[in-house]
Amino acid sequence: MTLLFFVLAVFISCEKVNTDSPYIDGLSIENYPTIDGSTSTLPLNRVIACELLGLNYQWQENKGSSSGSTWSIEPKIKGRIKQKFDKLILSSQTHNSFINLIDNKVDMAFAARSMSPDEKEYATSKGVNIIETSIALDAFIFIVNPTNPVEDLTTENIQDIYTGKKTNWTDFGIEIFPNNPEYSDIHPFVRNPNSGSQELMDLLIMKDLEYIDLPIYKENLIFTMAGMLDAIGRNPLAIGYTVYYYNNFIIRPHTDYLKTIAIDGVKPTEQTISNQLYPYTIEVYAVIRSDTDKTSMTYKIYEWLQTTVGKQSISNSGYIPN
């Protein structure tokens, strides 16, 4: 009887999972391209792969973050197929994804920003041309601790904070600790250079402005997006930034932990992003090398993303198709 159960277990564990694509002829897990991406676009990457390969998937809550939990898209597969899937669907963060694509280590990338000047320079040095195609919308947003009564800041306010012109929340008429007004210094958090959100901060907000002398705030330099939000959740005097999708779908913070503020009178919502009324609506890109073989599965997926069915897949991830 024990031997019979063992044989059945081996048979079940070796049962073949059909991954033939219902959308692209000849596509399966065996020839699916390697696709990298930013932290925030990992759910998008996984949803696209699951739907192209006919795999079931679900949002899964992962406990352990100090903000409570994070959420991820998880395919309902295991064993060899899951291992194969995880080797093909990557999340090396924005900068590394672009570099991996330029170096031909991956076939495609998803990112919530276009290439930075230094990444373009690197591509040129390698003789590589990159094609960036907008497939979805997101937004660059600002976050504070919910104990901070601020609801709206202007772009100029944000610039004044990060250049050091305004260093105290009382400069904006805001008292965070009314009984202890001496505790009101602004703690502006920043991300590491080349991270997706830091490049957006440089491009959209700061432009040619110089940041406050960051060594003063060296403890406020954060190397992960989750780290940024966790730090703000613990600090009533803090302000920082991220992207809407990451905050709303991956972190899903409780309202007593983080607060998103309006910028220039407009709060980022699905509607204000969709109609691009929010001033810092951004585009999410599917990125390939210009020398990608047009008969390859990579190029076929790239084209499929721009079809009606492909856009529905993008929508199924929670993103707003563009």
C-alpha positions as CSV (number, residue, x, y, z in Angstrom):
1,M,0.0,0.0,0.0
2,T,2.8,2.4,0.9
3,L,4.5,1.7,-2.5
4,L,1.2,2.4,-4.3
5,F,0.9,5.8,-2.6
6,F,4.5,6.6,-3.5
7,V,3.9,5.7,-7.1
8,L,0.8,7.8,-7.2
9,A,2.6,10.7,-5.6
10,V,5.4,10.5,-8.2
11,F,2.8,10.3,-11.0
12,I,0.9,13.3,-9.8
13,S,4.1,15.4,-9.3
14,C,5.2,14.6,-12.8
15,E,1.8,15.4,-14.4
16,K,2.4,17.7,-17.3
17,V,1.0,21.2,-17.1
18,N,-0.2,22.5,-20.4
19,T,1.4,26.0,-21.0
20,D,0.6,26.3,-24.7
21,S,-0.5,29.9,-25.2
22,P,-4.2,30.5,-26.1
23,Y,-3.1,33.7,-27.8
24,I,0.2,33.3,-29.6
25,D,0.8,30.1,-31.7
26,G,3.8,28.1,-30.6
27,L,4.4,30.0,-27.4
28,S,4.8,27.9,-24.2
29,I,6.9,28.0,-21.0
30,E,9.7,26.3,-22.9
31,N,10.3,29.2,-25.3
32,Y,8.9,32.1,-23.3
33,P,11.3,35.0,-23.4
34,T,13.1,36.3,-20.3
35,I,11.4,39.5,-19.2
36,D,12.8,41.8,-16.5
37,G,11.3,44.9,-14.9
38,S,11.0,47.4,-12.1
39,T,9.7,46.5,-8.6
40,S,6.3,48.1,-9.3
41,T,5.8,46.3,-12.6
42,L,6.4,42.8,-11.4
43,P,2.6,42.0,-11.0
44,L,2.1,43.3,-14.5
45,N,4.9,41.0,-15.8
46,R,3.4,38.0,-14.0
47,V,-0.2,38.6,-15.1
48,I,0.9,38.9,-18.7
49,A,2.9,35.7,-18.5
50,C,0.1,33.8,-16.8
51,E,-2.5,34.9,-19.3
52,L,-0.3,34.2,-22.3
53,L,0.5,30.8,-21.0
54,G,-3.0,29.9,-19.9
55,L,-2.1,29.7,-16.2
56,N,-4.4,30.5,-13.3
57,Y,-3.1,33.1,-10.8
58,Q,-4.2,35.1,-7.8
59,W,-3.2,38.0,-5.7
60,Q,-1.5,36.7,-2.5
61,E,-0.9,38.6,0.7
62,N,2.6,38.2,2.1
63,K,3.0,38.9,5.8
64,G,6.1,40.4,7.3
65,S,6.4,44.0,6.2
66,S,6.3,46.6,9.0
67,S,3.4,48.2,7.1
68,G,1.5,45.0,7.6
69,S,2.0,43.0,4.4
70,T,2.8,43.2,0.7
71,W,0.8,41.7,-2.1
72,S,2.0,39.8,-5.2
73,I,0.6,38.0,-8.2
74,E,1.3,34.3,-7.8
75,P,0.7,31.7,-10.5
76,K,-1.1,28.5,-9.4
77,I,1.8,26.2,-10.4
78,K,4.6,24.4,-8.6
79,G,7.6,22.2,-9.1
80,R,9.6,22.5,-12.4
81,I,7.1,24.7,-14.1
82,K,7.2,27.2,-11.2
83,Q,11.0,27.2,-11.2
84,K,11.1,27.8,-14.9
85,F,8.5,30.6,-14.5
86,D,10.6,32.3,-11.8
87,K,13.7,32.2,-14.0
88,L,11.9,33.9,-16.9
89,I,9.8,36.6,-15.0
90,L,12.3,38.8,-13.2
91,S,12.3,42.0,-11.2
92,S,15.8,43.4,-11.1
93,Q,14.6,47.0,-10.4
94,T,14.4,49.7,-13.0
95,H,18.0,50.6,-13.7
96,N,19.3,47.0,-13.6
97,S,16.5,45.9,-16.0
98,F,17.6,48.5,-18.6
99,I,21.2,47.4,-18.2
100,N,20.3,43.7,-18.5
101,L,18.3,44.5,-21.7
102,I,21.1,46.5,-23.2
103,D,23.6,43.7,-22.4
104,N,21.2,41.2,-24.0
105,K,20.8,39.3,-20.8
106,V,17.0,39.6,-21.0
107,D,14.7,39.9,-23.9
108,M,12.2,42.6,-22.8
109,A,11.7,44.9,-19.8
110,F,8.8,46.7,-18.2
111,A,9.5,50.1,-16.4
112,A,7.5,53.0,-15.1
113,R,9.9,55.5,-16.6
114,S,11.9,55.9,-19.8
115,M,15.7,55.4,-19.9
116,S,17.7,58.0,-18.0
117,P,20.5,59.9,-19.8
118,D,23.3,57.7,-18.3
119,E,21.4,54.6,-19.4
120,K,21.0,56.0,-22.9
121,E,24.7,56.8,-22.9
122,Y,25.5,53.2,-21.9
123,A,23.3,51.9,-24.7
124,T,25.1,54.1,-27.2
125,S,28.5,52.9,-25.9
126,K,27.3,49.3,-26.6
127,G,25.9,50.2,-30.0
128,V,22.4,49.3,-28.9
129,N,19.2,51.1,-29.8
130,I,16.2,50.7,-27.5
131,I,12.5,50.9,-28.4
132,E,10.2,52.1,-25.6
133,T,6.5,51.7,-26.1
134,S,3.9,53.2,-23.6
135,I,1.4,50.5,-22.6
136,A,-0.1,51.8,-19.3
137,L,-0.4,54.8,-17.0
138,D,0.8,55.2,-13.5
139,A,1.5,58.3,-11.3
140,F,4.3,59.7,-9.3
141,I,2.9,60.4,-5.8
142,F,3.9,61.9,-2.5
143,I,3.4,60.2,0.9
144,V,3.3,61.4,4.5
145,N,2.5,59.9,7.8
146,P,-1.3,60.1,8.5
147,T,-0.6,62.1,11.7
148,N,0.5,64.9,9.5
149,P,-2.5,67.1,8.8
150,V,-1.2,68.2,5.4
151,E,-3.6,67.3,2.5
152,D,-2.2,69.3,-0.4
153,L,1.2,70.7,-1.5
154,T,2.2,72.5,-4.6
155,T,5.0,71.6,-6.8
156,E,6.9,74.6,-5.5
157,N,6.3,73.5,-1.9
158,I,7.9,70.1,-2.8
159,Q,10.8,71.8,-4.5
160,D,11.3,74.1,-1.4
161,I,11.4,71.1,0.9
162,Y,13.9,69.2,-1.2
163,T,16.1,72.2,-1.9
164,G,16.1,73.1,1.8
165,K,14.3,76.4,1.4
166,K,11.6,75.1,3.8
167,T,12.8,72.9,6.6
168,N,9.9,73.1,9.0
169,W,6.3,72.0,8.7
170,T,5.3,75.2,10.4
171,D,6.5,77.0,7.3
172,F,3.3,75.6,5.7
173,G,1.2,76.5,8.7
174,I,1.2,72.8,9.9
175,E,1.6,71.8,13.5
176,I,2.2,68.0,13.9
177,F,2.8,68.1,17.6
178,P,0.8,71.2,18.9
179,N,2.0,70.6,22.4
180,N,5.6,70.3,21.3
181,P,6.1,72.8,18.5
182,E,9.9,72.3,18.6
183,Y,9.4,68.9,17.0
184,S,8.4,70.1,13.5
185,D,11.5,69.7,11.3
186,I,10.7,68.2,7.9
187,H,12.4,64.8,7.2
188,P,12.5,64.5,3.4
189,F,13.3,61.0,2.4
190,V,15.1,60.2,-0.9
191,R,15.7,57.1,-3.0
192,N,19.1,55.9,-4.3
193,P,20.3,57.3,-7.6
194,N,19.0,55.4,-10.7
195,S,16.1,53.9,-8.9
196,G,12.8,54.4,-10.8
197,S,11.2,56.7,-8.3
198,Q,14.4,58.8,-7.9
199,E,14.7,59.3,-11.6
200,L,11.1,60.4,-11.7
201,M,11.8,62.8,-8.8
202,D,14.7,64.3,-10.7
203,L,12.9,64.6,-14.0
204,L,9.5,65.7,-12.9
205,I,10.0,67.8,-9.8
206,M,13.6,68.8,-9.2
207,K,14.8,69.2,-12.8
208,D,17.9,71.4,-12.6
209,L,17.4,72.3,-8.9
210,E,20.0,71.1,-6.3
211,Y,18.9,68.9,-3.4
212,I,19.5,70.0,0.1
213,D,22.8,68.8,1.4
214,L,21.9,65.2,1.7
215,P,24.6,64.1,4.2
216,I,22.5,66.0,6.7
217,Y,19.8,63.5,6.0
218,K,22.0,60.5,5.2
219,E,19.8,58.3,7.3
220,N,16.9,59.3,5.0
221,L,18.5,57.8,1.9
222,I,16.4,54.7,1.2
223,F,17.4,51.9,-1.1
224,T,14.1,50.1,-1.6
225,M,10.6,51.3,-2.3
226,A,9.2,49.3,0.6
227,G,11.9,50.8,2.8
228,M,10.8,54.3,1.9
229,L,7.2,53.7,2.8
230,D,8.1,51.8,6.0
231,A,10.2,54.7,7.1
232,I,7.5,57.2,6.5
233,G,5.0,55.0,8.4
234,R,7.2,55.3,11.4
235,N,8.0,59.0,11.2
236,P,5.3,61.7,11.7
237,L,7.7,64.3,10.3
238,A,8.6,62.5,7.1
239,I,7.7,63.0,3.4
240,G,8.7,60.8,0.5
241,Y,7.5,59.5,-2.9
242,T,6.6,56.4,-4.8
243,V,4.4,55.4,-7.7
244,Y,0.6,55.0,-7.4
245,Y,0.4,51.3,-8.5
246,Y,3.1,50.2,-6.1
247,N,1.4,51.9,-3.2
248,N,-2.2,50.9,-4.0
249,F,-1.7,47.3,-5.3
250,I,1.6,46.0,-3.8
251,I,1.7,47.7,-0.4
252,R,-2.0,48.5,0.1
253,P,-1.3,50.5,3.3
254,H,-3.9,51.1,6.0
255,T,-5.0,54.7,6.2
256,D,-3.6,54.8,9.7
257,Y,-0.1,54.0,8.4
258,L,0.4,56.1,5.2
259,K,-1.4,59.0,3.5
260,T,-1.2,60.1,-0.1
261,I,-1.5,63.9,-0.5
262,A,-2.8,66.0,-3.4
263,I,-0.3,67.9,-5.6
264,D,-1.4,71.2,-7.1
265,G,-4.9,70.6,-5.9
266,V,-5.4,67.2,-7.5
267,K,-5.2,63.9,-5.6
268,P,-4.0,60.8,-7.6
269,T,-6.9,58.4,-8.2
270,E,-7.7,56.0,-10.9
271,Q,-9.9,58.6,-12.5
272,T,-7.4,61.5,-12.3
273,I,-4.7,59.3,-13.7
274,S,-6.9,57.9,-16.4
275,N,-7.9,61.3,-17.7
276,Q,-4.4,62.6,-16.8
277,L,-5.6,65.5,-14.7
278,Y,-3.2,64.5,-12.0
279,P,-0.1,66.6,-12.8
280,Y,2.4,63.7,-12.4
281,T,0.7,61.0,-14.4
282,I,3.5,58.8,-15.9
283,E,3.7,56.2,-18.6
284,V,4.7,52.5,-18.2
285,Y,6.8,51.1,-21.0
286,A,7.4,47.8,-22.7
287,V,11.0,48.0,-23.7
288,I,12.8,45.9,-26.3
289,R,16.1,46.1,-28.3
290,S,15.6,47.5,-31.9
291,D,17.4,44.4,-33.2
292,T,14.8,42.1,-31.8
293,D,13.9,39.5,-34.4
294,K,10.4,40.2,-35.6
295,T,9.7,36.5,-35.9
296,S,10.7,35.9,-32.2
297,M,8.3,35.2,-29.4
298,T,9.6,38.4,-27.7
299,Y,8.4,40.5,-30.6
300,K,5.1,38.7,-30.8
301,I,4.5,39.4,-27.2
302,Y,5.5,43.0,-27.7
303,E,2.9,43.3,-30.5
304,W,0.3,41.4,-28.5
305,L,0.5,43.9,-25.7
306,Q,-0.8,46.6,-28.0
307,T,-3.9,44.6,-29.1
308,T,-7.3,44.8,-27.5
309,V,-6.8,41.4,-25.7
310,G,-3.3,42.5,-24.6
311,K,-4.7,45.7,-23.1
312,Q,-7.3,43.7,-21.3
313,S,-4.5,41.7,-19.7
314,I,-2.8,44.9,-18.7
315,S,-6.1,46.0,-17.1
316,N,-6.4,42.7,-15.3
317,S,-3.1,43.5,-13.5
318,G,-4.7,46.7,-12.1
319,Y,-2.8,49.0,-14.4
320,I,-4.7,51.5,-16.6
321,P,-4.0,50.6,-20.3
322,N,-2.7,53.4,-22.4
